Amino acid sequence: MARGDSRAVHGADGPVLSVIVPARDEAETIGTCMRSLARQEIPRDAYEIIVVDGDSSDRTRDVAEVYADIVVTQNRKGIGGARKDGADVASGDVLVFTDADTLHRPEWLRTIIDNLLVEGYDASTGPILFFERTLRSDLLQLWRKQYLFFHLFNYYRLLGPNIAITRSAYQRIKGHRDISLLEDYDLSLRMFREGNLLCNYDPRQVVYTSSRRIRNLVSYILVYLYGQYHYHITRDHSRLLRYPRFDEMDLKAMLGRLCEEK
């Protein structure tokens, strides 16, 4: 599609982009997320908002229905499964994944259009900043800067709140798997292994997300290591669905779980 092609902006043949938001018991945050998506610079008919509700027990679905074009009930397991449920009902040529506790600049979707429909990349991502800045979130932000080095080898670490990918590329790598822990890492790795897909990291494609899950950085790291262990060593991906909560994990709990699983 050539630069300036009106189809990329006006969605003459239906929505060009499908924004997919998995949510479960996110009534306190999803409204702000939805409003930031509704205020994008591109015409509203150029994109659709799809919320995948994971059987919420609060008003998540009610709030989502005010803003979303489609609200569906999650059928598959895990966060990855919810994202794929959204992809199944999406109409757009570009699938955009984010989270219910994430805020988006007005130019976010226009930047994605530039990257995928104008520049011709298969996927794009960008910075994920925390709007609740703490020392822990700053340290995690610093740790994530290492991902930029791997771009030299065409490996792009895609993170859940800020992923855009063409439908054709998503189908080639068979989309998200039905897991929760490391579901975005798994997608990144399979995209890298595909070999001939082009990804772009664009500093303009920035989102702001919550740091609520990293109240204890040690626990956060231990859960991540637990996931890596089962992803690469045991290859028991069921453990990527049944993993300890961040506020329950410490070294003793991790060792205890690993011993129980042997």
VENKA-V401165 format. One record per pair of residues at least 4 apart in sequence whose ideal C-beta (glycine too) atoms are under 6 Angstrom apart, sorted by the first residue. I is the first residue (numbers start at 1). J is the second residue. D is the distance in whole Angstrom. If there is no record, write none. Layout:
i=I j=J d=D
i=I j=J d=D
//
This chain:
i=1 j=5 d=5
i=1 j=8 d=6
i=1 j=117 d=5
i=3 j=118 d=5
i=6 j=10 d=5
i=7 j=12 d=6
i=8 j=113 d=5
i=8 j=117 d=5
i=9 j=42 d=6
i=10 j=43 d=6
i=11 j=15 d=5
i=11 j=16 d=5
i=11 j=45 d=5
i=11 j=46 d=4
i=14 j=91 d=5
i=15 j=47 d=5
i=15 j=48 d=4
i=15 j=91 d=5
i=15 j=92 d=5
i=16 j=46 d=5
i=16 j=92 d=6
i=16 j=93 d=6
i=17 j=47 d=4
i=17 j=92 d=5
i=17 j=94 d=5
i=17 j=96 d=6
i=17 j=109 d=6
i=18 j=48 d=5
i=18 j=50 d=6
i=18 j=90 d=3
i=18 j=92 d=4
i=18 j=95 d=6
i=19 j=37 d=6
i=19 j=47 d=6
i=19 j=49 d=5
i=19 j=96 d=5
i=20 j=50 d=5
i=20 j=83 d=6
i=20 j=86 d=3
i=20 j=97 d=5
i=21 j=51 d=5
i=21 j=98 d=6
i=21 j=100 d=6
i=22 j=52 d=5
i=22 j=79 d=6
i=22 j=82 d=4
i=22 j=83 d=6
i=23 j=30 d=5
i=23 j=51 d=6
i=23 j=53 d=6
i=23 j=60 d=5
i=23 j=100 d=4
i=24 j=54 d=3
i=24 j=56 d=5
i=25 j=56 d=5
i=25 j=57 d=6
i=25 j=58 d=5
i=26 j=30 d=4
i=26 j=60 d=5
i=26 j=100 d=4
i=27 j=58 d=4
i=27 j=59 d=4
i=27 j=60 d=5
i=27 j=63 d=6
i=29 j=100 d=6
i=29 j=101 d=4
i=30 j=34 d=6
i=30 j=60 d=6
i=30 j=63 d=5
i=30 j=64 d=6
i=30 j=100 d=4
i=31 j=63 d=5
i=33 j=100 d=5
i=33 j=102 d=6
i=34 j=67 d=4
i=36 j=103 d=5
i=36 j=104 d=4
i=37 j=49 d=6
i=37 j=104 d=6
i=38 j=67 d=5
i=39 j=106 d=6
i=40 j=106 d=6
i=40 j=109 d=5
i=41 j=106 d=5
i=41 j=107 d=5
i=41 j=110 d=5
i=42 j=46 d=5
i=42 j=109 d=5
i=42 j=110 d=5
i=47 j=109 d=6
i=48 j=69 d=4
i=49 j=68 d=5
i=49 j=69 d=5
i=50 j=70 d=5
i=50 j=86 d=5
i=51 j=64 d=4
i=51 j=68 d=4
i=51 j=71 d=5
i=52 j=72 d=6
i=52 j=74 d=5
i=52 j=82 d=4
i=52 j=85 d=5
i=52 j=86 d=5
i=53 j=61 d=5
i=53 j=73 d=6
i=54 j=74 d=4
i=54 j=82 d=6
i=56 j=60 d=4
i=56 j=61 d=6
i=59 j=63 d=6
i=64 j=68 d=5
i=64 j=71 d=5
i=65 j=71 d=5
i=70 j=89 d=6
i=72 j=89 d=6
i=74 j=82 d=5
i=74 j=85 d=6
i=75 j=85 d=5
i=76 j=81 d=3
i=76 j=84 d=6
i=76 j=85 d=5
i=76 j=178 d=5
i=77 j=81 d=5
i=77 j=178 d=4
i=77 j=241 d=6
i=78 j=178 d=5
i=78 j=179 d=5
i=78 j=180 d=4
i=78 j=241 d=5
i=79 j=180 d=5
i=79 j=183 d=5
i=80 j=176 d=4
i=80 j=177 d=5
i=80 j=178 d=6
i=80 j=179 d=5
i=80 j=183 d=3
i=81 j=178 d=4
i=83 j=97 d=5
i=83 j=176 d=5
i=84 j=175 d=5
i=84 j=176 d=4
i=87 j=95 d=5
i=87 j=175 d=6
i=90 j=95 d=6
i=93 j=167 d=5
i=94 j=116 d=5
i=94 j=166 d=6
i=95 j=165 d=6
i=95 j=167 d=6
i=95 j=170 d=5
i=96 j=164 d=5
i=97 j=163 d=4
i=98 j=102 d=5
i=98 j=161 d=5
i=99 j=160 d=6
i=99 j=161 d=4
i=101 j=210 d=4
i=102 j=161 d=4
i=102 j=207 d=5
i=102 j=209 d=4
i=103 j=208 d=4
i=104 j=108 d=4
i=104 j=207 d=5
i=107 j=111 d=6
i=111 j=202 d=6
i=111 j=204 d=5
i=111 j=205 d=5
i=112 j=164 d=4
i=113 j=117 d=5
i=114 j=118 d=5
i=115 j=119 d=5
i=115 j=121 d=5
i=115 j=124 d=4
i=115 j=200 d=5
i=115 j=202 d=6
i=116 j=121 d=5
i=116 j=166 d=6
i=121 j=198 d=5
i=121 j=200 d=4
i=122 j=166 d=5
i=122 j=169 d=4
i=122 j=197 d=4
i=122 j=198 d=5
i=123 j=165 d=4
i=123 j=199 d=4
i=124 j=164 d=5
i=124 j=200 d=5
i=124 j=202 d=6
i=124 j=205 d=6
i=125 j=158 d=5
i=125 j=162 d=5
i=125 j=163 d=6
i=125 j=201 d=6
i=126 j=162 d=6
i=126 j=202 d=5
i=126 j=205 d=3
i=126 j=206 d=5
i=127 j=206 d=4
i=128 j=159 d=5
i=128 j=161 d=6
i=128 j=162 d=5
i=128 j=207 d=6
i=128 j=209 d=6
i=129 j=208 d=5
i=130 j=137 d=4
i=130 j=211 d=4
i=131 j=208 d=4
i=132 j=211 d=5
i=133 j=137 d=6
i=136 j=214 d=5
i=136 j=217 d=4
i=137 j=211 d=4
i=140 j=214 d=6
i=147 j=157 d=4
i=150 j=155 d=4
i=151 j=201 d=6
i=155 j=192 d=5
i=156 j=199 d=4
i=157 j=188 d=5
i=158 j=163 d=5
i=158 j=184 d=5
i=158 j=187 d=6
i=158 j=188 d=4
i=159 j=184 d=5
i=160 j=184 d=5
i=161 j=207 d=5
i=161 j=209 d=5
i=162 j=207 d=5
i=165 j=169 d=5
i=165 j=170 d=5
i=169 j=197 d=5
i=170 j=175 d=5
i=173 j=190 d=5
i=173 j=191 d=5
i=173 j=194 d=6
i=176 j=183 d=6
i=176 j=187 d=6
i=177 j=186 d=6
i=179 j=183 d=5
i=179 j=237 d=6
i=179 j=240 d=4
i=179 j=241 d=6
i=180 j=241 d=6
i=181 j=227 d=4
i=181 j=240 d=4
i=181 j=243 d=5
i=182 j=186 d=6
i=182 j=227 d=5
i=182 j=231 d=6
i=182 j=240 d=6
i=191 j=197 d=5
i=213 j=246 d=5
i=214 j=220 d=5
i=219 j=246 d=5
i=219 j=249 d=4
i=220 j=246 d=6
i=222 j=249 d=5
i=222 j=254 d=5
i=223 j=246 d=6
i=223 j=249 d=5
i=226 j=254 d=6
i=227 j=231 d=6
i=228 j=232 d=6
i=229 j=233 d=5
i=230 j=234 d=5
i=230 j=236 d=5
i=230 j=239 d=4
i=244 j=248 d=5
i=244 j=249 d=5
i=249 j=253 d=5
//
